[in-house]
């Protein structure tokens, strides 16, 4: 018999830790190779961690809601031999388990006199923040007022310690000023948020607790509006040629490729071309620095069956042809709805496209997906009477028309740039080549 460590895998270039949502196996149960051991959540996406070996789970080093760093051991599996996997083999429980037990003992003593903070509030709290809060006698209601400077508005160790330090200086608990940060998300110079107005509840009202993803979306949207001064421009495009072409090829494409060809890949192709013409729309802001991205990675907002939204990224969209973009879009969309995306597949976006037309809307004013500086919404395609300019004179005809809107960060994108880029994308759609081959 040998014992094998299960290690939290790397889940993307910017993901350093994950929170355990639930254990799929209990101590004493048999685990097959590639069988899911735990479900985890990161700031980006929920996913599953499979076992790299076959054996029996003999020790769990973390519990649900604990945060595990990438590369850290989270479980021990007992196997028949030590040669079936490259994972490091140990003969006794590793040191991190001992350290974890000591921390648990210390927290348990505090929790005997103070009610612990849970993650039932409006945002996620790490075990360390919860431990400090419990030790200082900070209730959940009070913790909710602490401004967070971490990702998605999370309260960091520095935030809670700063709050504790300033807490005794006032008769009533007041939110502490966040420590200075070089991050563009820093709230150090911003006033504390105003309390939301009280809501009157009647006997017919129903209270629904936000799930974890909805809380992250809410925090991200509020942060974006606080970070960027939003401006939205609109254009209307005649996409008759594009619609007729798609109608002529969709049946043959479905028969040959086994996939549908939607308008989304065509929109993404046009956006990628527009970015090449106006590269300053493909940037991010870091305080007074403008970071120009050479890669054209286009996120596509995708509605989930739960009603939530996720944004998988088509990376290197400018390097793909239309059929390549189509296959990538179909694959990402299908796996997004099945909750099978990898964390790295929703990271690294430099521009976002959202299709409000899929819900029957003619236009929208989307919120920027930070740290990007622009997001485009495409509306539904409608048949309309329109003026057609002909050499022999103008005439009225029935055309397929659609609105495109671009929300952009007015700190770095002026109206001339935003409007010119939007018009260029519309031009690419209007001038679509009807002889395009797939």
C-alpha positions as CSV (number, residue, x, y, z in Angstrom):
1,X,0.0,0.0,0.0
2,X,1.1,3.5,-0.7
3,X,-0.4,7.0,-0.2
4,X,-0.6,9.5,-3.0
5,X,-1.2,13.2,-2.7
6,X,-3.9,14.8,-4.8
7,X,-2.8,18.3,-5.8
8,X,-4.9,21.3,-6.8
9,X,-4.2,21.7,-10.6
10,X,-3.3,24.8,-12.5
11,X,-6.6,26.3,-13.8
12,X,-5.4,29.3,-15.9
13,X,-2.6,31.8,-16.0
14,X,-4.3,34.2,-13.5
15,X,-6.0,31.7,-11.2
16,X,-3.9,31.2,-8.0
17,X,-6.6,29.5,-5.8
18,X,-9.9,27.8,-5.7
19,X,-12.7,27.4,-3.2
20,X,-14.0,23.9,-2.6
21,X,-17.7,23.8,-3.2
22,X,-18.4,20.2,-2.3
23,X,-16.7,16.8,-1.9
24,X,-18.0,14.2,-4.3
25,X,-16.1,11.4,-2.4
26,X,-16.0,10.7,1.4
27,X,-13.2,9.1,3.4
28,X,-13.2,5.3,2.9
29,X,-14.8,5.5,-0.6
30,X,-13.2,4.0,-3.7
31,X,-12.0,6.4,-6.4
32,X,-11.5,5.5,-10.0
33,X,-9.0,7.2,-12.3
34,X,-10.4,10.5,-13.7
35,X,-13.4,10.3,-11.3
36,X,-14.4,13.6,-9.8
37,X,-13.2,14.1,-6.2
38,X,-14.2,17.7,-5.5
39,X,-16.2,20.5,-7.2
40,X,-14.4,23.8,-7.0
41,X,-15.1,27.4,-7.8
42,X,-12.7,30.2,-8.9
43,X,-13.3,33.8,-9.5
44,X,-14.0,32.8,-13.1
45,X,-15.8,29.5,-13.3
46,X,-17.0,26.4,-11.5
47,X,-15.3,23.1,-12.4
48,X,-14.5,19.6,-11.2
49,X,-11.1,18.1,-10.1
50,X,-10.7,14.4,-11.1
51,X,-8.4,11.9,-9.4
52,X,-5.1,11.0,-11.2
53,X,-5.0,7.6,-9.5
54,X,-7.2,4.7,-8.5
55,X,-7.6,3.9,-4.8
56,X,-9.4,4.8,-1.6
57,X,-9.8,8.3,-0.2
58,X,-8.1,8.2,3.3
59,X,-7.8,11.9,4.2
60,X,-9.4,15.2,3.3
61,X,-7.2,18.1,4.1
62,X,-9.8,20.8,3.5
63,X,-13.6,21.1,3.9
64,X,-16.3,22.8,1.8
65,X,-15.8,26.6,1.5
66,X,-12.1,26.3,2.2
67,X,-9.7,28.0,-0.2
68,X,-6.9,25.9,-1.7
69,X,-4.0,27.3,-3.5
70,X,-2.9,25.9,-6.9
71,X,-0.2,23.3,-6.3
72,X,-1.4,22.6,-2.7
73,X,-2.3,19.0,-1.6
74,X,-6.0,18.8,-0.8
75,X,-6.5,15.0,-0.3
76,X,-4.7,11.7,0.3
77,X,-5.5,8.5,-1.7
78,X,-4.3,5.1,-0.7
79,X,-3.3,3.0,-3.7
80,X,-2.2,-0.6,-4.4
81,X,1.2,0.6,-5.6
82,X,3.2,3.7,-6.1
83,X,4.2,3.3,-9.8
84,X,0.8,4.0,-11.4
85,X,1.1,7.8,-11.2
86,X,3.7,10.5,-11.2
87,X,2.1,12.1,-8.2
88,X,4.5,12.3,-5.2
89,X,4.1,9.3,-2.8
90,X,4.1,9.8,1.0
91,X,4.1,7.2,3.8
92,X,2.4,9.5,6.3
93,X,0.1,12.5,6.3
94,X,1.9,15.6,5.0
95,X,2.9,18.6,7.0
96,X,0.1,20.9,5.7
97,X,-2.5,18.6,7.3
98,X,-0.8,19.2,10.7
99,X,-0.8,22.9,10.2
100,X,-4.4,22.8,9.1
101,X,-5.4,21.0,12.3
102,X,-3.6,23.6,14.4
103,X,-5.4,26.4,12.7
104,X,-8.7,24.5,13.1
105,X,-8.0,24.1,16.9
106,X,-7.4,27.9,17.2
107,X,-10.5,28.8,15.3
108,X,-12.6,26.4,17.3
109,X,-11.6,28.1,20.5
110,X,-12.7,31.5,19.1
111,X,-15.9,30.1,17.8
112,X,-16.9,28.8,21.2
113,X,-17.6,32.4,22.3
114,X,-18.2,34.2,18.9
115,X,-20.7,33.2,16.3
116,X,-18.7,32.4,13.1
117,X,-19.1,34.3,9.9
118,X,-20.5,32.2,7.1
119,X,-20.7,32.8,3.3
120,X,-24.4,33.5,3.4
121,X,-23.9,37.3,2.8
122,X,-23.8,39.2,-0.5
123,X,-20.2,38.2,-1.3
124,X,-17.6,35.5,-0.7
125,X,-15.3,35.6,2.3
126,X,-12.1,33.6,2.6
127,X,-11.5,31.4,5.7
128,X,-8.8,33.8,6.8
129,X,-11.1,36.8,6.7
130,X,-13.8,34.8,8.4
131,X,-11.4,33.7,11.1
132,X,-10.2,37.3,11.8
133,X,-13.8,38.6,11.8
134,X,-14.9,35.9,14.3
135,X,-11.9,36.6,16.5
136,X,-12.7,40.3,16.6
137,X,-16.4,39.7,17.2
138,X,-17.4,41.2,13.8
139,X,-20.9,40.1,12.8
140,X,-21.9,39.2,9.2
141,X,-24.0,42.4,9.0
142,X,-20.9,44.5,10.0
143,X,-18.6,42.6,7.7
144,X,-20.9,43.3,4.8
145,X,-20.0,47.0,5.2
146,X,-16.3,46.5,4.9
147,X,-15.1,47.8,1.5
148,X,-13.2,45.1,-0.5
149,X,-10.3,45.8,-2.8
150,X,-9.9,42.2,-4.0
151,X,-11.3,40.7,-7.2
152,X,-15.0,41.2,-7.6
153,X,-15.0,43.4,-4.4
154,X,-13.7,40.6,-2.1
155,X,-12.5,41.6,1.3
156,X,-8.8,40.8,1.6
157,X,-6.7,40.3,4.7
158,X,-5.4,43.9,4.4
159,X,-9.0,45.2,4.2
160,X,-10.2,43.4,7.3
161,X,-7.1,44.3,9.3
162,X,-7.4,48.0,8.3
163,X,-11.0,47.9,9.3
164,X,-10.2,46.4,12.7
165,X,-7.5,49.0,13.3
166,X,-9.9,51.9,12.6
167,X,-12.9,50.3,14.2
168,X,-12.1,51.4,17.7
169,X,-11.7,55.1,16.7
170,X,-15.4,55.6,16.3
171,X,-18.4,54.9,18.6
172,X,-20.2,53.0,15.8
173,X,-18.7,50.6,13.3
174,X,-17.8,52.5,10.1
175,X,-16.2,51.1,7.0
176,X,-12.5,51.5,7.0
177,X,-10.7,53.3,4.2
178,X,-9.2,50.8,1.9
179,X,-5.4,50.7,1.8
180,X,-3.7,52.3,-1.2
181,X,-3.3,50.0,-4.1
182,X,-1.7,50.3,-7.5
183,X,-4.6,48.4,-9.0
184,X,-7.0,50.4,-11.2
185,X,-9.8,48.8,-9.1
186,X,-8.6,50.6,-5.9
187,X,-11.4,52.3,-4.0
188,X,-9.0,54.3,-1.8
189,X,-10.0,57.7,-3.2
190,X,-13.7,56.9,-3.5
191,X,-16.3,57.6,-0.8
192,X,-17.9,54.7,1.1
193,X,-20.9,53.3,-0.8
194,X,-24.3,54.6,0.3
195,X,-26.6,52.2,2.1
196,X,-29.3,50.7,-0.1
197,X,-32.8,52.0,0.6
198,X,-35.0,49.8,2.8
199,X,-37.4,47.5,0.9
200,X,-40.9,47.1,2.0
201,X,-42.0,43.5,2.0
202,X,-45.6,42.4,1.7
203,X,-47.2,39.0,2.4
204,X,-46.9,38.2,-1.4
205,X,-43.2,38.8,-1.6
206,X,-40.7,36.0,-2.1
207,X,-37.0,36.3,-1.1
208,X,-34.5,34.4,-3.3
209,X,-30.9,34.2,-2.2
210,X,-28.4,35.0,-5.0
211,X,-26.3,32.0,-5.9
212,X,-22.5,32.4,-6.0
213,X,-22.3,33.1,-9.8
214,X,-25.0,35.8,-9.6
215,X,-23.2,37.5,-6.7
216,X,-20.0,37.6,-8.7
217,X,-21.8,39.0,-11.7
218,X,-23.5,41.7,-9.5
219,X,-20.1,42.7,-8.0
220,X,-18.4,42.8,-11.4
221,X,-21.2,45.0,-12.9
222,X,-21.1,47.5,-10.1
223,X,-17.3,47.6,-10.2
224,X,-17.3,48.2,-13.9
225,X,-19.8,51.2,-13.7
226,X,-17.7,52.6,-10.8
227,X,-14.4,52.2,-12.7
228,X,-15.3,53.4,-16.3
229,X,-17.4,56.4,-17.4
230,X,-19.6,54.6,-19.9
231,X,-20.6,56.1,-23.3
232,X,-22.7,54.2,-25.9
233,X,-22.9,54.8,-29.6
234,X,-25.3,53.3,-32.1
235,X,-25.3,52.5,-35.9
236,X,-27.8,50.7,-38.1
237,X,-26.6,48.2,-40.7
238,X,-28.1,46.7,-43.8
239,X,-27.2,43.0,-43.5
240,X,-29.4,41.7,-46.4
241,X,-26.5,40.2,-48.3
242,X,-25.2,38.5,-45.2
243,X,-28.6,37.0,-44.3
244,X,-29.2,35.7,-47.8
245,X,-25.7,34.1,-47.9
246,X,-26.2,32.4,-44.6
247,X,-29.6,31.1,-45.6
248,X,-28.0,29.6,-48.8
249,X,-25.2,27.7,-47.0
250,X,-26.7,26.7,-43.6
251,X,-28.3,23.4,-44.8
252,X,-25.2,22.2,-46.6
253,X,-22.9,23.3,-43.7
254,X,-25.0,21.4,-41.2
255,X,-25.0,18.3,-43.4
256,X,-21.2,18.4,-43.9
257,X,-20.0,19.6,-40.5
258,X,-22.8,18.4,-38.2
259,X,-23.0,22.0,-36.7
260,X,-25.2,25.0,-37.3
261,X,-23.7,28.2,-38.6
262,X,-25.1,31.2,-36.7
263,X,-24.6,34.9,-37.2
264,X,-22.3,35.1,-34.1
265,X,-19.1,33.8,-35.9
266,X,-19.7,36.4,-38.7
267,X,-20.1,39.2,-36.1
268,X,-16.9,38.1,-34.4
269,X,-15.0,38.0,-37.7
270,X,-16.2,41.6,-38.4
271,X,-15.2,42.8,-35.0
272,X,-11.7,41.2,-35.3
273,X,-11.2,43.0,-38.6
274,X,-12.4,46.3,-37.0
275,X,-9.9,45.9,-34.2
276,X,-7.1,45.5,-36.7
277,X,-8.2,48.8,-38.2
278,X,-8.6,50.5,-34.8
279,X,-6.1,48.8,-32.4
280,X,-6.7,51.4,-29.6
281,X,-10.1,49.9,-29.0
282,X,-8.3,46.7,-27.9
283,X,-6.7,48.1,-24.8
284,X,-6.9,48.1,-21.0
285,X,-6.2,50.9,-18.4
286,X,-3.8,50.6,-15.5
287,X,-4.1,53.9,-13.7
288,X,-2.4,56.3,-16.1
289,X,-1.0,53.6,-18.4
290,X,-2.7,52.3,-21.5
291,X,-2.0,48.6,-22.2
292,X,-2.3,47.8,-25.9
293,X,-3.1,44.2,-26.5
294,X,-1.5,42.6,-29.6
295,X,-3.7,39.5,-29.3
296,X,-7.3,39.8,-30.4
297,X,-9.3,37.7,-28.0
298,X,-13.0,38.2,-28.3
299,X,-15.3,37.2,-25.5
300,X,-18.9,36.2,-26.4
301,X,-21.5,36.6,-23.7
302,X,-23.4,33.4,-23.3
303,X,-26.7,32.9,-21.4
304,X,-26.8,29.8,-19.2
305,X,-29.9,27.7,-18.4
306,X,-29.8,29.1,-14.9
307,X,-30.3,32.6,-16.2
308,X,-26.8,33.6,-15.4
309,X,-24.2,34.8,-17.9
310,X,-20.7,33.6,-18.7
311,X,-18.2,34.9,-21.3
312,X,-16.0,32.3,-23.0
313,X,-13.2,33.7,-25.1
314,X,-12.4,33.1,-28.8
315,X,-8.6,33.5,-28.6
316,X,-6.7,34.7,-31.6
317,X,-9.9,35.4,-33.5
318,X,-8.0,37.5,-36.0
319,X,-5.9,34.5,-37.0
320,X,-8.9,32.2,-37.8
321,X,-11.0,31.9,-40.9
322,X,-14.8,31.9,-40.7
323,X,-15.1,28.1,-40.4
324,X,-12.5,28.1,-37.6
325,X,-14.4,30.8,-35.7
326,X,-17.7,28.9,-36.2
327,X,-16.4,25.6,-34.8
328,X,-14.8,27.4,-31.8
329,X,-18.0,29.4,-31.1
330,X,-20.2,26.3,-31.2
331,X,-17.8,24.3,-29.0
332,X,-17.5,27.1,-26.4
333,X,-21.2,27.8,-26.3
334,X,-22.2,24.1,-25.9
335,X,-19.7,23.5,-23.1
336,X,-20.6,26.8,-21.4
337,X,-24.3,25.6,-21.1
338,X,-23.1,22.2,-19.8
339,X,-20.8,23.9,-17.2
340,X,-17.8,22.2,-18.8
341,X,-15.6,25.2,-19.5
342,X,-12.0,25.3,-18.3
343,X,-11.0,28.4,-16.3
344,X,-8.5,29.4,-18.9
345,X,-11.3,29.5,-21.6
346,X,-13.0,32.5,-19.9
347,X,-9.8,34.5,-19.3
348,X,-7.7,36.8,-21.4
349,X,-10.5,38.5,-23.3
350,X,-9.6,41.9,-24.9
351,X,-13.0,42.8,-26.3
352,X,-16.5,41.4,-25.7
353,X,-19.5,40.8,-28.0
354,X,-23.0,40.3,-26.7
355,X,-26.0,39.3,-28.9
356,X,-29.1,40.9,-27.4
357,X,-30.9,40.1,-30.6
358,X,-31.1,36.4,-29.5
359,X,-33.7,37.6,-27.0
360,X,-35.7,39.6,-29.5
361,X,-34.2,43.0,-28.5
362,X,-33.4,45.5,-31.2
363,X,-30.5,47.2,-29.3
364,X,-28.8,47.3,-25.9
365,X,-26.4,49.4,-23.8
366,X,-24.1,46.8,-22.4
367,X,-21.8,47.2,-19.4
368,X,-18.0,47.0,-20.1
369,X,-16.4,43.7,-19.1
370,X,-13.5,44.9,-17.1
371,X,-10.5,45.3,-17.6
372,X,-11.5,45.8,-21.2
373,X,-12.6,49.2,-22.5
374,X,-15.3,48.3,-25.0
375,X,-18.2,45.9,-25.5
376,X,-20.5,45.6,-28.6
377,X,-24.1,44.6,-28.6
378,X,-25.8,43.3,-31.8
379,X,-29.6,43.5,-32.0
380,X,-32.1,41.4,-33.7
381,X,-32.3,41.4,-37.5
382,X,-35.6,42.8,-38.8
383,X,-37.1,43.3,-42.2
384,X,-37.7,47.0,-42.8
385,X,-38.6,49.3,-45.7
386,X,-35.4,51.2,-46.5
387,X,-34.0,53.6,-49.1
388,X,-31.8,51.9,-51.6
389,X,-29.4,54.1,-53.6
390,X,-29.2,53.0,-57.2
391,X,-27.3,54.6,-60.2
392,X,-30.7,55.5,-61.8
393,X,-32.0,56.9,-58.5
394,X,-33.2,56.1,-55.0
395,X,-35.9,53.5,-54.4
396,X,-37.7,51.9,-51.5
397,X,-37.1,48.2,-50.8
398,X,-37.5,45.5,-48.1
399,X,-34.1,45.0,-46.4
400,X,-32.7,43.1,-43.4
401,X,-31.6,45.7,-40.9
402,X,-30.0,45.6,-37.5
403,X,-28.7,47.9,-34.8
404,X,-25.1,47.7,-33.4
405,X,-24.2,49.5,-30.2
406,X,-20.8,50.0,-28.6
407,X,-20.3,50.9,-24.9
408,X,-16.8,52.2,-24.3
409,X,-14.6,53.6,-21.5
410,X,-14.5,57.4,-22.1
411,X,-11.3,57.7,-20.1
412,X,-9.4,56.4,-23.1
413,X,-11.9,55.9,-25.9
414,X,-13.2,59.2,-27.4
415,X,-16.3,59.5,-29.5
416,X,-14.3,59.7,-32.7
417,X,-12.6,56.4,-32.0
418,X,-15.6,54.6,-30.6
419,X,-17.9,55.8,-33.4
420,X,-15.4,55.2,-36.2
421,X,-14.7,51.6,-35.0
422,X,-18.5,50.9,-34.7
423,X,-19.1,52.2,-38.2
424,X,-16.3,50.1,-39.6
425,X,-17.7,46.9,-38.1
426,X,-21.0,47.7,-39.7
427,X,-19.3,48.4,-43.0
428,X,-17.7,44.9,-42.9
429,X,-21.1,43.3,-42.3
430,X,-22.8,45.3,-45.0
431,X,-20.0,44.5,-47.5
432,X,-20.0,40.8,-46.7
433,X,-18.8,38.8,-49.8
434,X,-21.7,36.6,-51.0
435,X,-19.2,34.3,-52.7
436,X,-17.6,33.4,-49.4
437,X,-16.9,29.6,-49.3
438,X,-16.9,27.4,-46.2
